[in-house]
């Protein structure tokens, strides 16, 4: 058979039949490789069992169960009923089954080691064509190609639909699609002119471009479902998959499109803790891609569609382009994460971190460690002590160094051989060969080091450099998450005693570092899990680094030096300005999503004044200016919105939280509000408690705002977080008073 090389984009499987691999060849051809695959599971027998007609063949093999060798049977099952057969056998007392609850297509990838989003080779014959694609047949699994940095030349399409609601939120059973804007990587266009024409034009554009990737924002939870409902109402099939398939629900709440990767850029927000509101504007801003001058809010669409349609279309086209720009910015990371974990690129962002780690571990267990994969079971979460936190020394400090341990938990797991099979329930670490988790981590970290070394060979910004940088970041993310996986109740290898042992070693390590720092005359100002803040003396800091590496056998680096840093009384809440002049804020209201924008901006400006000048009166003056502007009603309404997320259904809430009351009122008026949504409200004047005065932000006029609330409970509160520990009273922020310089305050 001739060899066929391709970049694996999508995996589809007909249970008990064939696996279809959709790919792109080095010359830009689009192909599908069909490989026969029989599902299987392992049985560790403990008794006899009768004949099973669906069993194709049985092999006697040796595997490990938590490190211990066991003889077991690998049972190949026809017809896709391997899970049912395994459960029947266990009920009959035939033994314990493993790996039987893995999806058919996932089992193929796990057992062969084939990685999506990577270059593969396979011996295959051409069988024909389907919708213009060459179809190949192969009798064996693919193998990796040597060059993984080549650009597959993906065709990408982004889109943004516009719905016209009769009132409040659009409803697919009632409200039409009036426009769809699409971007093909070079230009943007918008389809209008009757709903049927809009949908047909969109499908025609998809067929014409034949994209490998379709990307959008909130497409998994809203848009594909909405468009499909509208199409069916018109008697149209939403045929946007290769071969004419429709979108359909899949794993992790994801929507699959046959032969294409459906990537929802909203899911990228879950990878970045700094992104709070999870809007397209915020994601684009975080990636420094710009934002529209005047966004169109959902509640404005109906009125603007009749009065200023061009504005709605212009904003829709900005969104389509922004989605394309976001995808281009994150695609290398997405594909690297997909290749490492074995999860296809359209699923990998929607999968929780635990599932990403688990997918990697299952591949490692089956191919490298020959370890049996246990089924997923319902278990009760067990709490265990976390990492060590040294309470901060509140106040303003100068010349503070941050020592950061490189991959601390992975390094400790390797150093002490902390693994599923080496740690007893009471936390003792057994002697013996290296465990599964340390071996898996060594592979990840070695691969990361190779990627970083290879990255240095290429010019910054080149295709190769970008791919390798994305790869090392993805490898780091998975390696650092292995510890947390062991303490996740949803894990197949759930082991809270292992997680507790890891954190215990972490606390032991930090404690020894603190004692060493004190013995060297260095002041320990703060510590958190895998980093420690100490007074900075260059020679002593270098001595600390050398001692940690030589005596503790761990890698550590001087991550940064703060010229000035302010610590509050709470852990994980501080702000500093580095020796390079960069201001960093951690955990304070300014970087949290549940405070108004005016309160956050006021805090940032107060911090800027304090950290750059060292003068309390400068910072106090800034705080007063913001309070004064609020009391005069001079702040923009948009900056007053307080956003809160609904973490559960409304009927589960007992307290009268403002955002819950606002959400209930919105639902009564026809808006769609569900768990996971963020509700924005503004506090208005009037009698009653706060929840009685909170109104949806789009219903509030300037003369309704409770400006005193924003001056006192928002702006003054965030400013007091900065200044309160420096002896400034809240009253001095709200009223004029006498201040002193920092030098005068602390004395000579």
Residue pairs with C-beta under 8 A, 6 or more apart in sequence:
1 123
1 124
1 125
1 138
1 139
2 123
2 124
2 125
3 121
3 122
3 123
3 124
4 25
4 31
4 33
4 121
4 122
4 123
4 124
4 136
4 138
5 25
5 26
5 119
5 120
5 121
5 145
6 21
6 23
6 24
6 25
6 31
6 33
6 119
6 120
6 122
7 23
7 24
7 25
7 117
7 118
7 119
7 120
7 150
7 152
8 21
8 22
8 23
8 114
8 115
8 116
8 117
8 118
8 119
8 120
8 142
9 22
9 23
9 24
9 116
9 117
9 152
9 154
9 212
9 259
9 260
9 261
9 345
10 21
10 22
10 116
10 258
10 259
10 260
10 261
10 344
10 346
11 19
11 20
11 21
11 22
11 105
11 108
11 109
11 116
11 344
12 19
12 20
12 22
12 105
12 258
12 259
13 19
13 20
13 37
13 104
13 105
13 108
14 20
15 39
15 79
15 80
15 104
16 38
16 39
16 77
16 78
16 79
16 80
16 81
16 104
17 36
17 80
18 34
18 35
18 36
18 37
19 34
19 35
19 36
19 37
19 104
19 105
19 108
20 32
20 33
20 34
21 32
21 33
21 34
21 35
21 114
21 120
21 142
22 30
22 31
22 32
22 242
22 259
22 260
23 30
23 31
23 32
23 33
23 120
24 30
24 31
24 152
24 153
24 154
24 212
25 31
26 150
28 153
29 134
30 132
30 133
30 134
30 210
30 212
31 133
31 134
31 135
31 136
32 130
32 133
32 134
32 135
32 136
32 259
33 122
33 124
33 136
33 137
33 138
33 142
34 127
34 135
34 136
34 137
34 138
35 108
35 122
35 137
35 138
35 139
35 140
35 141
35 142
36 139
37 104
37 108
38 56
38 76
38 77
38 78
39 76
39 77
39 80
39 82
39 104
39 107
40 74
40 75
40 76
40 77
40 82
40 99
40 107
40 111
41 74
41 75
41 77
41 82
41 83
41 85
41 86
41 97
41 98
41 99
41 100
42 61
42 63
42 72
42 73
42 74
42 75
42 97
42 98
42 99
42 372
43 72
43 73
43 75
43 86
43 89
43 94
43 95
43 96
43 97
43 98
44 65
44 70
44 71
44 72
44 95
44 96
44 97
44 98
44 372
45 72
45 73
45 94
45 95
46 93
46 94
46 95
46 96
47 92
47 93
47 94
47 95
48 94
49 89
49 92
49 94
49 95
52 77
52 85
52 89
54 77
54 78
54 79
54 81
54 85
55 75
55 76
55 77
55 78
55 85
56 76
56 77
56 78
57 76
58 73
58 74
58 75
58 76
59 73
59 74
59 76
60 71
60 72
60 73
60 74
61 71
61 72
61 73
61 74
62 69
62 70
62 71
62 72
62 370
63 69
63 70
63 72
63 98
63 370
63 371
63 372
64 70
64 369
64 370
64 371
64 372
65 98
65 371
65 372
66 371
66 420
66 421
67 371
67 419
67 420
67 421
67 422
67 432
67 433
67 435
67 436
68 421
70 372
72 98
72 372
75 82
75 85
75 86
77 85
80 104
82 100
83 100
83 101
85 100
86 97
86 100
86 101
87 97
87 100
89 95
89 97
90 96
90 97
97 375
98 372
98 373
98 374
98 375
99 107
99 366
99 372
99 373
99 375
100 375
101 375
101 376
102 110
102 362
102 373
103 251
106 342
106 359
108 114
108 141
109 115
109 116
109 342
109 363
110 342
110 359
110 362
110 363
110 366
110 367
110 373
111 366
111 367
112 141
112 142
113 141
113 144
113 363
113 367
114 120
114 141
114 142
114 144
114 342
115 144
115 338
115 339
115 340
115 342
116 338
116 339
116 342
116 343
116 344
116 345
117 334
117 335
117 336
117 338
117 339
117 344
117 345
118 144
118 145
118 148
118 339
119 144
119 145
119 147
119 148
119 150
119 152
120 142
120 143
120 144
120 145
121 142
121 143
121 144
121 145
122 136
122 138
122 140
122 141
122 142
122 143
123 138
123 139
123 140
124 136
124 137
124 138
125 136
125 137
125 138
126 134
126 135
126 136
127 135
127 136
127 137
128 134
128 135
129 135
130 242
130 243
131 242
131 243
131 244
132 210
133 242
133 259
148 339
148 467
149 463
149 464
149 467
149 468
151 463
152 212
154 211
154 212
154 213
154 331
155 184
155 185
155 209
155 210
155 211
155 212
155 213
156 184
156 185
156 211
156 212
156 213
156 214
156 215
156 324
156 327
156 328
157 182
157 183
157 184
157 185
157 205
157 206
157 209
157 211
157 213
157 214
157 215
158 182
158 183
158 214
158 215
158 216
158 320
158 321
158 323
158 324
158 327
159 180
159 181
159 182
159 183
159 202
159 214
159 216
159 320
159 323
160 180
160 181
160 216
160 217
160 316
160 317
160 319
160 320
160 323
161 177
161 179
161 180
161 223
161 226
161 227
162 177
162 178
162 179
162 180
162 181
162 301
162 312
162 313
162 316
163 170
163 175
163 176
163 177
163 178
163 226
163 301
164 170
164 175
164 176
164 178
164 301
164 302
164 305
165 171
165 174
165 175
165 301
165 302
166 174
166 175
166 302
167 302
167 669
167 670
168 299
168 666
168 669
168 670
168 671
168 672
169 298
169 670
169 671
169 672
170 226
171 672
172 225
172 226
172 229
172 230
172 233
173 229
173 233
176 195
176 230
177 195
177 198
177 199
177 226
177 227
177 230
178 192
178 195
178 198
178 305
179 190
179 191
179 192
179 198
179 312
179 313
179 316
180 190
180 191
180 198
180 199
180 201
180 202
181 188
181 189
181 190
181 191
181 313
181 316
181 317
181 319
181 320
182 188
182 189
182 190
182 191
182 202
182 205
182 320
183 317
183 320
183 321
183 323
183 324
184 205
184 209
184 211
185 324
188 317
188 320
188 321
189 205
190 313
190 316
190 317
191 197
191 198
191 201
191 202
191 205
192 198
192 313
195 230
195 234
196 234
196 236
199 227
199 230
199 231
199 234
199 236
199 238
200 236
202 240
203 238
203 239
203 240
206 214
206 240
210 242
211 260
212 260
212 261
213 260
213 261
213 262
213 263
213 327
213 345
214 240
214 257
214 260
214 261
214 262
214 263
215 262
215 263
215 264
215 265
215 323
215 324
215 326
215 327
216 223
216 264
216 265
216 323
217 264
217 265
217 266
217 280
217 319
217 323
218 264
218 266
219 255
219 262
219 264
219 266
220 253
220 254
220 255
220 262
220 264
220 266
220 267
220 350
221 253
224 247
224 255
224 262
225 255
227 238
228 238
228 246
228 247
231 237
231 238
232 238
237 244
237 246
238 246
238 247
239 245
239 246
240 246
240 247
240 257
240 260
241 247
241 257
241 258
241 259
241 260
242 258
242 259
242 260
243 258
243 259
245 257
245 258
245 259
247 255
247 256
247 257
247 262
248 255
248 256
249 255
249 256
250 256
250 347
251 347
251 350
251 351
252 347
252 350
252 351
252 352
252 355
253 350
254 262
254 264
254 346
254 347
254 350
255 262
256 262
256 346
257 346
260 346
261 344
261 345
261 346
262 346
263 327
263 334
263 345
263 346
263 349
264 349
264 350
265 280
265 283
265 323
265 326
265 327
265 330
266 278
266 280
266 283
267 349
267 350
268 283
268 326
268 330
268 334
268 349
269 275
269 278
269 282
269 283
270 349
271 333
271 349
271 477
272 286
274 286
274 591
275 282
275 283
275 286
276 282
276 591
276 592
276 593
276 643
277 593
277 643
277 678
278 678
280 319
280 322
280 323
280 326
281 291
281 292
281 295
281 322
283 326
284 290
284 291
284 322
284 325
284 326
285 291
287 325
287 326
287 329
287 330
289 322
289 325
289 326
289 329
290 322
292 315
292 318
294 311
294 315
295 315
296 304
296 311
296 312
296 315
296 316
297 698
299 698
300 698
301 312
304 311
304 312
305 312
332 466
332 467
332 469
332 470
333 470
333 473
333 474
334 345
334 348
334 349
335 345
335 470
336 467
336 470
336 471
336 473
336 474
336 475
337 343
337 348
337 349
337 356
337 474
337 477
337 478
338 344
338 345
338 348
339 471
340 360
340 444
340 471
340 474
340 475
340 478
341 348
341 351
341 356
341 357
341 359
341 360
341 478
342 359
342 360
342 362
342 363
343 351
343 355
343 356
343 359
348 356
351 359
352 490
353 481
353 484
353 485
354 481
354 484
354 485
354 488
354 490
354 491
356 478
356 481
357 478
357 481
357 482
357 484
357 485
358 485
358 491
358 492
358 493
360 440
360 444
360 478
361 436
361 437
361 440
361 482
361 485
361 493
362 373
362 492
364 436
364 439
364 440
364 443
365 371
365 372
365 373
365 436
366 373
368 439
368 440
368 443
369 436
369 439
369 440
371 436
373 492
374 492
374 493
375 492
376 490
376 492
379 489
379 494
380 489
381 489
381 496
382 489
382 496
383 496
384 487
384 496
384 497
384 499
384 500
384 503
385 500
385 503
385 504
385 507
386 503
386 529
387 503
387 506
387 507
387 510
387 528
387 529
387 530
388 506
388 507
388 510
388 511
388 527
388 529
389 527
389 528
389 529
389 571
389 572
390 510
390 514
390 524
390 526
390 527
390 528
390 532
391 526
391 571
392 525
392 526
392 533
392 567
392 568
392 569
392 570
392 571
392 574
393 523
393 525
393 526
393 567
394 567
394 568
394 569
394 725
395 566
395 567
395 725
395 726
396 564
396 565
396 566
396 610
396 614
396 726
396 742
397 525
397 535
397 562
397 564
397 565
397 566
397 567
398 563
398 564
399 535
399 536
399 561
399 562
399 563
400 525
400 533
400 534
400 535
400 536
400 561
400 562
400 565
400 576
401 533
401 534
401 535
401 536
401 541
401 558
401 560
401 561
401 562
402 531
402 532
402 533
402 558
402 559
402 560
402 561
402 562
403 513
403 531
403 532
403 533
403 534
403 541
403 544
403 545
403 548
403 556
403 557
403 558
403 559
404 530
404 531
404 556
404 557
404 559
405 411
405 509
405 530
405 531
405 548
405 554
405 555
405 556
406 554
406 555
406 556
406 557
407 445
407 476
407 479
407 480
407 555
408 506
408 509
408 529
408 530
408 554
409 480
409 482
409 483
409 502
409 506
409 530
410 441
410 444
410 445
410 479
410 480
410 482
410 483
411 554
411 555
412 418
412 502
412 505
412 506
412 509
412 554
413 419
413 437
413 438
413 441
413 482
413 483
413 502
414 438
414 441
414 442
414 445
415 553
415 554
416 429
416 505
417 429
417 432
417 434
417 435
417 438
418 429
418 435
418 437
418 438
418 498
418 501
418 502
418 505
419 434
419 435
419 436
419 437
419 438
419 498
420 435
420 436
420 437
420 486
420 493
420 495
420 498
421 435
421 436
422 429
422 430
422 432
422 435
423 429
423 430
423 495
423 497
423 498
423 501
424 430
424 497
425 497
426 497
427 497
427 500
427 501
427 504
429 501
434 442
437 482
437 486
437 498
440 482
441 479
441 482
444 475
444 478
444 479
444 482
445 475
445 479
447 475
448 471
448 472
448 475
448 476
448 479
451 468
451 469
451 471
451 472
451 475
452 468
452 472
454 468
455 464
455 465
455 468
455 469
455 472
457 464
458 464
458 465
458 468
459 465
483 499
483 502
483 503
484 499
485 491
485 493
486 493
486 494
486 495
486 496
486 498
486 499
486 502
487 494
487 495
487 496
487 498
487 499
487 500
488 494
506 529
506 530
509 552
509 554
510 527
510 529
510 530
510 532
512 552
513 532
513 544
513 548
513 552
514 524
514 527
514 532
516 544
516 547
516 548
517 523
517 524
517 532
517 534
517 544
518 524
520 540
520 543
520 544
521 540
522 534
522 535
522 537
522 540
522 541
522 544
523 534
523 535
524 532
524 533
524 534
525 533
525 534
525 535
525 565
525 567
526 532
526 533
526 567
526 571
526 574
527 533
528 571
528 572
531 559
533 565
534 541
534 544
536 561
541 558
545 556
545 557
545 558
548 554
548 556
549 555
549 556
560 578
560 579
561 578
561 579
562 576
562 577
562 578
562 579
563 576
563 577
563 578
563 579
563 581
563 611
564 576
564 577
564 611
564 614
565 574
565 575
565 576
565 577
565 611
566 574
566 575
566 576
566 607
566 610
566 611
566 722
566 725
567 573
567 574
567 725
568 574
568 588
568 721
568 722
568 725
569 725
570 587
572 586
572 587
573 586
573 587
573 588
573 721
574 586
574 587
574 588
575 583
575 584
575 585
575 586
575 588
575 590
575 607
575 611
575 722
576 583
576 584
576 611
577 583
577 584
577 611
577 612
578 584
583 607
583 608
583 611
585 591
585 604
585 607
588 603
588 607
588 718
588 721
588 722
589 595
589 599
589 600
589 603
589 717
589 718
589 721
590 600
590 601
590 603
590 604
590 607
590 718
591 600
592 600
593 643
593 645
593 678
594 642
594 643
594 644
595 642
595 714
595 718
596 639
596 640
596 641
596 642
596 710
596 714
597 638
597 639
597 640
597 641
598 626
598 630
598 635
598 636
598 639
598 640
598 710
598 714
598 715
599 710
599 714
599 715
599 717
599 718
600 718
601 626
601 639
602 622
602 623
602 626
602 715
602 718
602 719
603 718
603 719
603 721
603 722
605 622
605 626
606 619
606 622
606 623
606 719
606 722
606 723
607 619
607 722
608 622
609 615
609 618
609 619
609 621
609 622
610 616
610 618
610 619
610 722
610 723
613 619
614 742
615 741
615 742
616 723
616 726
616 727
616 728
616 739
616 740
616 741
616 742
616 745
617 739
617 740
617 741
619 722
619 723
620 723
620 728
620 732
620 733
620 739
621 739
623 715
623 716
623 719
623 723
623 733
624 733
624 736
626 715
626 719
627 711
627 712
627 715
627 716
627 733
627 734
629 635
630 707
630 710
630 711
630 714
630 715
631 707
631 708
631 711
632 707
633 702
633 705
633 707
635 710
637 682
637 697
637 700
637 702
637 705
638 697
640 682
640 683
640 697
640 700
640 705
640 710
641 680
641 681
641 682
641 697
642 658
642 659
642 680
642 681
642 682
642 683
642 694
642 714
643 678
643 679
643 680
644 657
644 658
644 659
644 678
644 679
644 681
645 676
645 677
645 678
645 679
646 659
646 660
646 663
646 673
646 674
646 675
646 676
646 677
646 678
646 679
647 675
647 676
648 675
649 674
649 675
650 660
650 663
650 664
650 667
650 673
653 660
656 689
656 691
657 691
658 681
658 683
658 690
658 691
658 694
659 679
659 681
659 694
660 691
661 691
661 692
661 694
662 679
662 681
662 694
662 695
662 696
663 673
663 677
663 679
665 696
666 673
666 679
666 696
667 673
673 679
679 696
680 696
680 697
681 694
681 695
681 696
681 697
682 694
682 695
682 697
682 700
682 705
683 690
683 693
683 694
683 705
683 706
683 709
683 710
684 693
684 694
684 695
684 700
684 704
684 705
684 706
685 693
685 704
685 705
685 706
686 692
686 693
686 706
690 709
693 706
695 704
711 734
712 734
716 730
716 733
716 734
719 733
720 728
720 730
720 733
723 733
724 730
726 745
727 745
728 739
731 737
732 739
